[in-house]
Amino acid sequence: MFIAENLLKIKNSIPKNVTLIPVSKRKPIEMIEETYKVGQRIFGENKVQELVEKHEKLPSDIEWHMIGHLQTNKVKYIAPFVSLIHAVDSIKLLKEINKRAKQNNRVINCLLQIYIADEKSKFGLSFEELKNILESRVYQNMENIKIVGLMGMATNTIEVEKIRNEFALLKNTFDDVKNRFFEKSKEFTELSMGMSGDYKIAIESGSTMIRVGSIIFGARQ
Ligand SMILES: *Cc1c(COP(=O)(O)O)cnc(C)c1O
């Protein structure tokens, strides 16, 4: 029962305009069911195979978010049901999502992942790459994807000011992109930033979606 309590505590402590995405990766179905019972209907996973298995085993009214790095050759497995893809980081991946969405008669919502941390291992687009995608004819002709915002991950550090600066940079980029490319559309609204260790800073910095795993479900192996 502590899992449901952890979840509700966080949910009740964050502003109404911020969506909590519980990250259930590497955690059993039973733990997800516990939070489903108290009304949770959105979950995030970072591996395609695990996402597909959990989608098959759990109720169909769950919205599944793919939050991790996505390989082009695996898009087809999640295209029939995924509700938001958080970490799109190339035009190649975007093309594949568009193609598979079309085959499934769907429009798939996506976030573009921006590189804000100073860790070599993290994925994401530079500001230049982001601009190039949005200005490209290829992107503008895609009918089965919708870019609804940006996503980013801060450096894994205890230096609060550093995290704050990285989130501020992402928020500035978000505002800039919205003004430049989505001024007339209402669909570019989401800023996915913040995890267990830094979600409070992320919310103060303008996050609209926090991806929180370990402080709800417990530490992972
Ligand atoms: C695992 C993961 C999270 C959640 O991490 P916690 O520190 O457990 O909250 C958030 N975002 C992404 C992309 C992840 O892979």
PDBQT file of the ligand as one rigid body, heavy atoms in Angstrom, charges set to zero:
ROOT
HETATM    1  C1  LIG A 301      14.161   6.216 -15.139  1.00  0.00    +0.000 C 
HETATM    2  C2  LIG A 301      13.785   7.511 -15.744  1.00  0.00    +0.000 A 
HETATM    3  C3  LIG A 301      13.113   8.490 -14.988  1.00  0.00    +0.000 A 
HETATM    4  C4  LIG A 301      12.759   8.321 -13.532  1.00  0.00    +0.000 C 
HETATM    5  O1  LIG A 301      13.886   8.286 -12.717  1.00  0.00    +0.000 OA
HETATM    6  P1  LIG A 301      13.798   8.370 -11.117  1.00  0.00    +0.000 P 
HETATM    7  O2  LIG A 301      15.069   8.986 -10.717  1.00  0.00    +0.000 OA
HETATM    8  O3  LIG A 301      13.643   6.972 -10.644  1.00  0.00    +0.000 OA
HETATM    9  O4  LIG A 301      12.623   9.210 -10.779  1.00  0.00    +0.000 OA
HETATM   10  C5  LIG A 301      12.770   9.661 -15.634  1.00  0.00    +0.000 A 
HETATM   11  N1  LIG A 301      13.062   9.878 -16.925  1.00  0.00    +0.000 NA
HETATM   12  C6  LIG A 301      13.693   8.959 -17.675  1.00  0.00    +0.000 A 
HETATM   13  C7  LIG A 301      13.975   9.261 -19.102  1.00  0.00    +0.000 C 
HETATM   14  C8  LIG A 301      14.079   7.747 -17.114  1.00  0.00    +0.000 A 
HETATM   15  O5  LIG A 301      14.717   6.849 -17.872  1.00  0.00    +0.000 OA
ENDROOT
TORSDOF 0
